[in-house]
């Protein structure tokens, strides 16, 4: 009796579903293909959920850590056991040290959870190639201007490096497109930069480079390495009221190009009791006082420097001081993952130079909204930390993830270049 009832029920369900399919109410095929599409199989070696596989060239130490200690004449490639710590007394050199931390992330032998990159020793299996040349440190150490005789050392290193790369079959295979080269100082690699135009450059902004040399389509914007200490114990009962200064700025006011706005802002912001705008050179003492000032201010001013960006923005972020960005052409790191409007304010040059306009806006800024921005700064500040060994979601891992995002376009360009008889034929139509 039970068996007959069960068979009748099954038959009824099948009959009902069949009727729905016949009249078009249920599309079994669409549902079936949706299930198939929810389990994609990636045809690319670098799958979306796997770490980026990077091959790092074994360059002599004079190209990287040897610049940190030129008295050490050892030229064997550095290893995890010989990796030197970043000098604590190097001040502003630290802001351009992205190259050091990226190399360190590949040197580090610990597995770690959530790493976005792994170093592989077989170049045939690499998704990308890292060129461990400290181009920014080379500029800072071998001559600070074009007339300094010591600049010739920097020039010679670039010549040697390009000779080495040009002889690599992996550089030849992609014309350098899948090679990652950090050059965060505006004058880094200045002699032969046109020879690495196709590579993935790690830059802090595009202020001095033509579009043919650097652009968002192929390059990665990195944060400056902050020079002030991170604010760890920032947990007051009322963070808004505990920060007495409305707007804080301390730094050089005479800069090039768009940086001339700093001189104009000094006049605009003069005379306000709740605004601290101080001309200051970067010294160990001034970095300490700047840190204290940022931690006790609600808003931290970030006007353009010699280029659209500067280290000051990232000092403000790790100080949990809401950045006030005055720059018409700034590009920001990790912007495909981070919405800066959730914790920063933006003013154009025109707005910032209207007497009283910016200060009035800040004075009327709602306390509740500021607290939300402050909380967001605390939540995202770890994305701007450079450290060795690297940690999950820190700045280095974020940068490698950005590199990974560039690779599909790189692979497309490489594959097309191998079969095209007339490069970029569509531009000639």
Steps between C-alpha positions, in 0.01 A plus 500: 500500500783740594692409185200587280458832677870584453493409130188710448666800673818471290298468179293806594812715564659393170176570312469844662860602416458373143197722455691803628788434259261459205328832567835677557467575871819314594817503289690187601782569255570848637509365853731218394743730318496745792622221725774419252607862471527535877797261491734661243831344408764766441716439191771732633803376699440775758156410633295761682527329838867398478803710596696677230803296393801727462850423381762740640827549316813427703678832458829586674451695824628825351159529332302475823605445862863577418397866463398493868855410607759579233786400730388138466652381171317166493315473167328163545120526475337568835307222677257485792788435738695805377204736453588828680251702709402842375715763679305682771681832455442549127214746537345603170680230301244267653212659306643363173588154638215307332763314293662365818175367647386343174829318463482394864159344445657269241813432706295400805479121519204470738178380343255719693125506461334706233814594307427645159839408354742208503851489365571218258843389381398377154439797268304280261217484754499870591201730461725806536868590540638731771805716430669561840668832419471768769468782248369755752767426757761509224392853411494609865842346569692567179422863436200716580517716188599478136833682546625289791802293378379208714196467273719307258484198730121502473529539122742207471275273707215571263718420198612170654146407596358563153780296344416212737126522428540532124690170501227321697273286282212579735545874448527441125192277501269771636714807422498558875122528527470242780796640694437697820738790571458727807593864438317712754732802509412748222861485379550125532639327188515844341773425243352194327136514601378498141642148465259361761186674373320171441569358847271508803644793692432548871461877539348737757346731240534608138595861563817505289439232241337519155208266438707288262736423787270450800124464527228326699445244225824314570662645812428474872465799735666431834465691825805680630644316798384709797777658708302575818424219744160331472243602762438171683316602818249740346193422709381813687150527641419794270748507206345811346534717810841358593650641178516875569654622172260531207751484211870408512788541256873489559754476218681679222301779339728585205451223242503461122215484248160453670677519836497880478150475647664448839628859506155629408333286766738641762351844436140375477521307829689762699323643806274208593532394864394140428729451195865398529693578180876487553794515265745228600785292359502124550717415800471236769360762737251642249374151410427440869318833543308439177384164633381661824322773305317255274387288795349807668325639187164422345611569142845482338569710192656328201583753225694393192878496532756484217264237361123458565557263795729495803583294806285731716176334386607161632641650819150641557335164433709311755444789745120463450477868405240556227695603187403821322638448150566807284619372163333508160698211350570258783478123445458279807617147580263202516209713380329205332462351850492806728254790485694804622186713530405293806791644700635801305382841379592642160535865395602632160770766475231755421294411806798486737621845394169673571557690827307337783332236283691192618517595867127578509422159349715324758356693794147401395592136440264275702654330800322170430635486144852583615487216755394260225798611293730460799372145553554423132859629521564260788353215297703555183833636630658151501484507118771770511748316724829381349670236711729199498389231513189603306156447650159430354335802333798728564633746241732253327232236459261765373760605241551145378124467464502813284772346284284192461212719379725634219602159364196417281567811289871411495428148375268638233771739374766227503286244318394752234855619443610145419267464202442855369689589183407867531503615865207718608345483152172654624671833574589537133143482372 
